[in-house]
Amino acid sequence: MSETTVNVRYMVDDVEEATAWYTSHLGFSVLSNHAPAFADVRRGALRLLLSGPTSSAGRPMADGDRPRPGGWNRIHLIVDDLPAEVARLRAAGVRFRNEIVTGPGGAQILLVDPSGNFVELFQPAR
């Protein structure tokens, strides 16, 4: 990995399902697959670690709390044509959390991966 690589870890319920979702819908490529524990996928400078319940990252904390998918933190992917991407992904059966929201910086929408993690697609204002 180069110094410009950004690493993000998502907890997922099913490593194989998550790997297929990120590669087929969002253009990630597989770097390694050690299912059911974990896989890592890449898109540009982003390396996304998909960690299942049997991974070391999935072990319980000292107080018994277990890492799990979900939450509002998310990766943020920039796209050129947000409405076209939304149409393509809806046709593929991808689940969305909301509709397109537009603000002064651009437009965005949240996708939900199979484990409940969010991915934001963002089109900057022109």
N, C-alpha and C positions, 0 to 999 in steps of 0.2 A: 504494500500500500504506500502511496506517496504521501507527502506531508500535506497535500491539499485534499486528501480524502476526509470526509466527514462521516463519522460512525454514529449510528443511532440504533438502539436496541428496542424492539417491540416484543412484549410478551404475547404469545399466540396460543390458542387452544390446540391447533393442529398444524404442525410445521409443513407437511406436504400440501395441505389446502392453502395455507398462506403463501407458500412459494409459488404455487400455480396461479394464485390471484394476482400477485405483484408482477409476475412475468407475463401473464397473458393480457392483463388489462392496462398496466402502466409502463410496460417496456423495460422492466428490470431484467438483468441477466443473472444467472446463477453462478456464484463464485464457488460455493461448496454446499453440499447437502449431507447432513449427518442426522437425518430424521430417524426417530421421532424427537431427538433432543434439540437440534437447531440446524439452521441453514443461514447462509448469508448471500444476499443478492445486491446487485449494484446498478445504479443509474447515474451516469456522469460521475461526479465526485462524491455521491452519496452511497455509502455501504450500509445496508440495513440488515441488522442481525435479527433473525426471526427465532426467538427462543421459546421452546415448548415447556410444558410442566416438568419434564424429566431433565431439563438442562440445569447446569450449575446455577444459572441466574434465576431459575424457578424454585430454588430451595427456600424453605421457610426462614424467616428472620428469627432472632432469639426469642421474641415475644409470641411466635407462632403464626404471625401474619404472613401470608403467601403473596408473592408478586403475581399479578394477574393483568390481563389485557384491559384496554379501555382507558377512560380518562379523556381530558380535553387537550393534552399535549398532542402535537401532530407534526408530521413532515409536511413541507410546503413545496409543491411542485409548480413551476411556472409553465404555462401553456400559451400558445399563440392565438387560439380560437376557442374560448371557453364554451360557447354554445355548441360547437361542433363536437368537442370532447364529451360534453354532457350527453348529447344525443347518441354518440357511439357507445358510451358506457351504459346508458339506460337500455339500449338495444341488446347489450350483452348481459343484462340482468344485474348489473352492479347496484348496490343499495346506497342511497344518499340520505344524509341527515337533514338536509334543508334544500331550499331552492337557491338559485344564484342570488347573491347579495352584492350590490354595487355601492361603492363609496368613492371618495376623492382619489384614492390610490389605485383603484381598479375594481375588478369583480372577482368573486370567489364562491366556491361551493365545497361542502364537506362530503367525502365518500366514507363509507364504513367498510373496513375489511372483514373477512369472515369471523374474526375474533372480537370485533367491536372497537378496534383502533381506528382513529380518524386519519384521513389523508386530505389535505387541502389542495385543490387545484386553483390557481390564481392567474388571472390575466391582467397585467399592469395596464393602467390607463395610458392611452396614446397621446 
